[in-house]
Amino acid sequence: MLDETDMRIVHMLLKNAKLSLAEIGQEMGISQPAARKRLEKLKKKGIVLGSTILLNERRIGWERAILALDVSRGNYLKTLEAIKSAPLVTAVYTATGPYTLAVEVLGPVGIVKEAMRHIEAIDGVKEMCPLTLVEKIK
């Protein structure tokens, strides 16, 4: 598991993935080499997978949708592969409750709707409950 220092580093990076090792070290009260070792350990364990950018999707005419899918068990793996490779799919999660999977779709307004229709038509998708996200508040 993560100790308190690792947890603090993870939270710092979640708020700002562009923090330098010097900034992390200074905030944590540890040296830059110690911060580097901690971050390398988090990457080696598969906890930190990389860094990314955050977009203001509305400003570039994009939208994000979350699709709750009920998928038949018969050809589950084949259906899952088709969903993962569908256009604009940025993430696929297993889910609990009445739906089997949660799928995130991100792209230009209008095109996302087409991607959603494509996913709904994939063989093995029994039901889809779409949720288009409008504006991130926090």
Residue frames relative to the residue before (quaternion, step in Angstrom):
aa qw qx qy qz dx dy dz
M 1.0000 0.0000 0.0000 0.0000 0.00 0.00 0.00
L 0.5751 -0.5866 0.4493 0.3511 3.52 -1.33 0.12
D 0.3464 -0.6975 0.5754 0.2498 3.53 -1.05 0.72
E 0.7466 -0.4226 0.2709 0.4365 3.57 -1.29 0.14
T 0.6414 0.5256 -0.3273 0.4530 3.60 0.99 -0.80
D 0.6571 0.4984 -0.3104 0.4726 3.58 0.91 -0.90
M 0.6370 0.5292 -0.3282 0.4545 3.59 0.95 -0.83
R 0.6590 0.5011 -0.3130 0.4655 3.59 0.94 -0.85
I 0.6351 0.5196 -0.3304 0.4664 3.59 1.00 -0.79
V 0.6406 0.5200 -0.3232 0.4634 3.58 0.92 -0.88
H 0.6756 0.4862 -0.3015 0.4650 3.61 0.87 -0.88
M 0.6222 0.5298 -0.3432 0.4630 3.59 1.02 -0.73
L 0.6944 0.4749 -0.2772 0.4642 3.58 0.91 -0.92
L 0.6027 0.5444 -0.3622 0.4574 3.58 1.11 -0.56
K 0.6733 0.4740 -0.2922 0.4865 3.57 1.08 -0.68
N 0.7997 -0.0372 0.0620 0.5961 3.59 1.06 -0.76
A 0.2262 -0.8193 0.5169 0.1025 3.58 -0.07 1.30
K 0.6363 0.5475 -0.3271 0.4340 3.60 1.24 -0.26
L 0.3709 0.7346 -0.4985 0.2727 3.61 1.22 0.09
S 0.3955 -0.6998 0.5393 0.2510 3.56 -0.99 0.83
L 0.6396 -0.5110 0.4014 0.4107 3.55 -1.27 0.32
A 0.6123 0.5473 -0.3468 0.4531 3.59 1.08 -0.69
E 0.6636 0.4977 -0.3023 0.4697 3.59 0.96 -0.88
I 0.6362 0.5130 -0.3284 0.4735 3.58 1.00 -0.81
G 0.6623 0.5161 -0.3000 0.4527 3.56 0.88 -0.95
Q 0.6631 0.5064 -0.3062 0.4583 3.56 0.91 -0.93
E 0.6739 0.4968 -0.2939 0.4612 3.59 0.89 -0.93
M 0.7289 0.4331 -0.2270 0.4792 3.57 1.03 -0.83
G 0.4189 -0.7042 0.4738 0.3226 3.58 1.20 -0.36
I 0.5829 0.5216 -0.3932 0.4833 3.56 1.12 0.74
S 0.6086 -0.5665 0.4022 0.3833 3.58 -1.23 0.36
Q 0.6494 -0.5055 0.3948 0.4085 3.56 -1.28 0.33
P 0.6560 0.4900 -0.3366 0.4651 3.67 0.89 -0.77
A 0.6309 0.5183 -0.3382 0.4678 3.60 1.04 -0.69
A 0.6307 0.5164 -0.3263 0.4786 3.59 1.03 -0.77
R 0.6333 0.5270 -0.3258 0.4638 3.59 0.99 -0.83
K 0.6532 0.5127 -0.3145 0.4599 3.60 0.91 -0.90
R 0.6456 0.5226 -0.3143 0.4598 3.57 0.96 -0.88
L 0.6851 0.4806 -0.2877 0.4658 3.57 0.87 -0.96
E 0.6356 0.5197 -0.3297 0.4661 3.61 0.98 -0.78
K 0.6355 0.5215 -0.3232 0.4686 3.58 1.04 -0.79
L 0.6504 0.5103 -0.3125 0.4679 3.60 0.98 -0.82
K 0.6512 0.4964 -0.3096 0.4834 3.59 1.06 -0.72
K 0.6541 0.5232 -0.3111 0.4490 3.58 0.94 -0.90
K 0.6816 0.4746 -0.2779 0.4827 3.59 1.05 -0.76
G 0.4817 -0.6809 0.4289 0.3471 3.59 1.26 -0.19
I 0.4291 0.6950 -0.4647 0.3418 3.58 1.23 0.40
V 0.7368 0.2193 -0.1391 0.6242 3.57 0.95 -0.90
L 0.1914 -0.8276 0.5236 0.0658 3.56 -0.52 1.22
G 0.7515 -0.2518 0.1944 0.5780 3.57 1.20 -0.38
S 0.4117 -0.6602 0.5411 0.3192 3.55 -1.23 -0.39
T 0.1572 -0.7940 0.5842 0.0587 3.53 -1.21 0.42
I 0.4399 -0.6486 0.5342 0.3169 3.53 -1.31 0.04
L 0.3122 -0.7034 0.5988 0.2217 3.53 -1.26 0.40
L 0.2072 -0.7911 0.5679 0.0934 3.54 -0.85 0.99
N 0.3250 -0.6342 0.6447 0.2765 3.50 -1.28 0.45
E 0.2695 -0.8362 0.4584 0.1344 3.51 0.18 1.37
R 0.6374 0.5455 -0.3351 0.4286 3.58 0.96 -0.79
R 0.6487 0.5423 -0.3223 0.4257 3.59 1.01 -0.75
I 0.7438 0.3455 -0.2228 0.5270 3.58 1.12 -0.50
G 0.5715 -0.6424 0.3612 0.3608 3.58 1.26 0.32
W 0.5005 0.6292 -0.4382 0.4019 3.55 1.12 0.68
E 0.1266 -0.7582 0.6295 0.1138 3.51 -1.35 0.26
R 0.2926 -0.7300 0.5964 0.1603 3.52 -1.31 0.47
A 0.0555 -0.7877 0.6132 0.0192 3.55 -1.00 0.84
I 0.2106 -0.7208 0.6450 0.1417 3.52 -1.23 0.63
L 0.1245 -0.7946 0.5930 0.0383 3.54 -0.79 1.05
A 0.1963 -0.7350 0.6365 0.1266 3.55 -0.82 1.02
L 0.0725 -0.8302 0.5525 -0.0149 3.56 -0.62 1.16
D 0.2065 -0.7025 0.6624 0.1583 3.49 -1.18 0.69
V 0.0918 -0.8199 0.5647 -0.0189 3.55 -0.58 1.22
S 0.4710 -0.6746 0.4858 0.2949 3.57 -0.93 0.88
R 0.5113 -0.6691 0.4603 0.2812 3.53 -1.11 0.71
G 0.5016 0.7080 -0.4013 0.2933 3.59 1.17 -0.55
N 0.7986 0.0529 0.0117 0.5994 3.60 0.70 -1.08
Y 0.0253 0.8656 -0.4997 0.0183 3.55 1.02 0.86
L 0.7081 0.4669 -0.2868 0.4454 3.61 0.71 -1.02
K 0.6415 0.5080 -0.3243 0.4746 3.59 0.98 -0.78
T 0.6488 0.5045 -0.3086 0.4788 3.59 0.98 -0.86
L 0.6447 0.5278 -0.3146 0.4548 3.58 0.94 -0.89
E 0.6567 0.5032 -0.3137 0.4659 3.61 0.91 -0.85
A 0.6458 0.5126 -0.3192 0.4672 3.59 0.99 -0.80
I 0.6478 0.5057 -0.3155 0.4743 3.59 1.00 -0.79
K 0.6661 0.5174 -0.3051 0.4422 3.59 0.87 -0.95
S 0.7455 0.3920 -0.2242 0.4903 3.59 1.03 -0.72
A 0.4240 0.7075 -0.4675 0.3180 3.60 1.26 0.09
P 0.6120 -0.5749 0.3938 0.3740 3.61 -1.10 0.63
L 0.8591 0.1782 -0.1694 0.4490 3.53 -1.19 0.83
V 0.4654 0.6534 -0.4719 0.3658 3.64 1.20 0.10
T 0.1440 -0.8169 0.5565 0.0479 3.56 -0.69 1.14
A 0.8004 0.0026 0.0007 0.5995 3.60 1.21 -0.39
V 0.0854 -0.7561 0.6466 0.0536 3.52 -1.22 0.64
Y 0.0748 -0.8048 0.5887 -0.0077 3.56 -0.82 1.06
T 0.4063 -0.6152 0.5909 0.3275 3.55 -1.18 0.49
A 0.1596 -0.8107 0.5614 0.0465 3.56 -1.07 0.69
T 0.3335 -0.6943 0.5915 0.2384 3.52 -1.32 0.34
G 0.6197 0.5300 -0.4053 0.4134 3.54 -1.23 0.33
P 0.7962 -0.3372 0.2058 0.4583 3.56 -1.18 -0.43
Y 0.7174 0.4016 -0.2481 0.5123 3.61 1.22 -0.23
T 0.4897 -0.6936 0.4666 0.2476 3.55 -1.12 0.79
L 0.8157 0.1045 0.0104 0.5689 3.56 0.96 -0.97
A 0.1742 -0.7064 0.6668 0.1613 3.52 -1.35 0.41
V 0.0981 -0.8060 0.5837 -0.0023 3.55 -0.77 1.09
E 0.2180 -0.7609 0.5998 0.1176 3.55 -0.93 0.95
V 0.0756 -0.7783 0.6234 -0.0001 3.54 -0.93 1.01
L 0.0109 0.8037 -0.5925 0.0537 3.59 -0.87 0.97
G 0.3998 0.7037 -0.5242 0.2650 3.54 -0.89 0.95
P 0.7729 -0.3488 0.2464 0.4692 3.57 -1.29 -0.17
V 0.5809 -0.5706 0.4524 0.3637 3.55 -1.12 0.78
G 0.7437 0.3381 -0.2831 0.5024 3.57 -0.92 0.88
I 0.6938 0.4323 -0.2649 0.5115 3.57 0.89 -0.92
V 0.5898 0.5683 -0.3636 0.4438 3.59 1.09 -0.66
K 0.6318 0.5296 -0.3314 0.4589 3.58 0.99 -0.81
E 0.6388 0.5133 -0.3214 0.4745 3.59 1.02 -0.78
A 0.6440 0.5162 -0.3171 0.4672 3.58 0.98 -0.85
M 0.6322 0.5300 -0.3258 0.4619 3.58 1.04 -0.78
R 0.6499 0.5031 -0.3147 0.4749 3.60 0.95 -0.84
H 0.6222 0.5415 -0.3289 0.4599 3.57 1.05 -0.81
I 0.6755 0.4884 -0.2928 0.4685 3.59 0.87 -0.94
E 0.6490 0.5263 -0.3214 0.4456 3.58 0.92 -0.86
A 0.6975 0.4788 -0.2625 0.4641 3.61 1.11 -0.68
I 0.4613 0.6792 -0.4574 0.3415 3.61 1.24 -0.14
D 0.5183 -0.6435 0.4744 0.3036 3.55 -0.96 0.97
G 0.7421 0.3541 -0.2873 0.4913 3.56 -0.74 1.07
V 0.5982 0.5106 -0.3714 0.4935 3.60 1.24 -0.26
K 0.2202 -0.8166 0.5251 0.0949 3.56 -0.41 1.26
E 0.8039 -0.0334 0.0721 0.5895 3.56 0.98 -0.85
M 0.0968 -0.7844 0.6108 0.0480 3.57 -1.13 0.69
C 0.0900 -0.7586 0.6441 0.0396 3.53 -1.01 0.93
P 0.1385 -0.8368 0.5263 0.0595 3.63 -0.15 1.26
L 0.0554 -0.7577 0.6496 0.0290 3.52 -1.21 0.65
T 0.1608 -0.7815 0.5983 0.0736 3.57 -0.51 1.21
L 0.3013 -0.7597 0.5520 0.1656 3.57 -0.75 1.09
V 0.3268 -0.7898 0.4959 0.1534 3.56 -0.76 1.06
E 0.7988 -0.1470 0.1495 0.5639 3.59 0.64 -1.06
K 0.3847 -0.7077 0.5484 0.2244 3.54 -0.93 0.98
I 0.2805 -0.7792 0.5426 0.1405 3.56 -0.75 1.07
K 0.8027 0.0291 -0.0104 0.5956 3.60 0.97 -0.75
